Amino acid sequence: MPILSVQNTLGVSKGPFSWYGFRLIKGQTETLVTEIGSDPATIANKPVSSTSRIYPAVVDAAGNVLYKLGGTTGNDLTKKRGTTKAADLSGVDGEVMTVFEPFYYRYDVWSDETNTYEDWKFSLYQLPGYTRFPRFFMGIYPAYYDSGNDILRSISNVTPETNKTRSWYRGKAANIGSGWCITPYYYYNVIWHLLVAERLNLNSQEDISTGATNAGGGDWDDYNGYYPVWTADGGAASDYGAGTITATPGDPNTADVRVGEIPVTVDSWGTGSLTLNTQMAVIWHMRDVLGHIWEWQDGLNIHNSSAEGSRAFQAKDPANFADDTETGYNLVGNLAENDGYASKLVEGQMLPVDISGGSSEHIGDYFYTYYDNNADSGWRVARVGGHLYHGSLAGLSSLHVYYDSSFVHPHIGARLCKIFD
């Protein structure tokens, strides 16, 4: 499929009229998308995802940024931004989060005589037809449970909490205060499209990292029964692990990576005689975003019925997040009714409607549904990312809507977030 030329609709920068984004052809097999925008400077600088708009920080329970992280490289989480002063990632100062400053977005679906296209556009300004994306925090680390305070945390050098229901994580996040939640699908969906606008590639494994996905299932079970293998930062073995975990660099929090991967080696793997060479995928400083363990998505409920298909319902307000209901939710579309690699998505969503793709086509991510097992199976819950032995089946948009809301497993966790009004 030929790649379309860059769109330049205004020719020069127009300040508050500037925007940038990407265009895809619905159903395309190509993983790359086309860059579009108002002017060359905005297209090149991508201001919505600049380091001044998306950055790591330590924040308090009220949502105040106590200090930014990054050191002199902008990526060293162990230092305060622009300095050599040590940061505290242990939770004493607060939660370690990626901050998304507010922006605006819109998407359009349109057709010519040959194809149907979907355009995503992002701007710092509220242009006509654009929706505001509020300030948003997302945990740099997979969520940890602080039992003493009965809350979820995003902190370094702890074992991520797994083997709990989605509603359990929801409640522990909400215990922190207003707006705290686990990853809301609506926000994840917009951020995923923003990442595509920056990277111009739908396939996260192809473009960013294969993530922690290359272990054997039996070896992982032998190692620790499918629990997390390393701590949230990747610097040591988890509470369930054994052997030695070696990351490159030795303290992965110092890695000069904003988007990319951090190599990880696990000695005495599986039966105790193997070595696992893998990596942690990183996007906007957030560690382990694909592979290793699945992460629950909240505010997305799936209902299966032979009469109406597999319908996806979305809620934006954490106050409405609940399992097994469409109350406070809006119908966003019908999903594919079989497992497979996504080849076409619901308009404006990262939800597969067609699964005739492959591991190196379109988004290259796999979709799991229970609909083909039981079309009248009722309510299902959602998780993303894949786990340690999923290989090419994993990815940022790999979606699993197979299980009901009571399901738990050692390889499913969550990520702490905060939404602002």
DATARA-V60063 format. One record per run of one state. SS is the DSSP state (A for helix, B for strand, O for the rest). FROM is the first residue (numbers start at 0). LEN is the number of residues. Records with the same first field share a line. If there is no record, write none. Layout:
SS: FROM-LEN ; FROM-LEN
This chain:
O: 0-6 ; 8-6 ; 17-2 ; 25-6 ; 32-1 ; 37-2 ; 45-1 ; 49-4 ; 59-5 ; 70-5 ; 80-5 ; 86-8 ; 100-2 ; 111-4 ; 123-7 ; 133-2 ; 139-4 ; 146-4 ; 153-12 ; 174-5 ; 182-1 ; 199-1 ; 201-2 ; 207-4 ; 212-4 ; 224-5 ; 230-6 ; 237-7 ; 248-3 ; 254-5 ; 269-4 ; 283-2 ; 287-3 ; 291-2 ; 305-3 ; 314-3 ; 320-9 ; 334-5 ; 341-2 ; 345-6 ; 354-11 ; 369-8 ; 385-5 ; 393-1 ; 401-10 ; 413-2 ; 419-2
B: 6-2 ; 19-6 ; 31-1 ; 33-4 ; 53-6 ; 64-6 ; 75-5 ; 85-1 ; 94-6 ; 102-9 ; 115-8 ; 130-3 ; 135-4 ; 143-3 ; 150-3 ; 179-3 ; 183-1 ; 200-1 ; 211-1 ; 229-1 ; 236-1 ; 244-4 ; 259-10 ; 273-10 ; 285-2 ; 290-1 ; 293-12 ; 308-6 ; 329-5 ; 339-2 ; 343-2 ; 351-3 ; 365-4 ; 377-8 ; 394-7 ; 411-2 ; 415-4
A: 14-3 ; 39-6 ; 46-3 ; 165-9 ; 184-15 ; 203-4 ; 216-8 ; 251-3 ; 317-3 ; 390-3
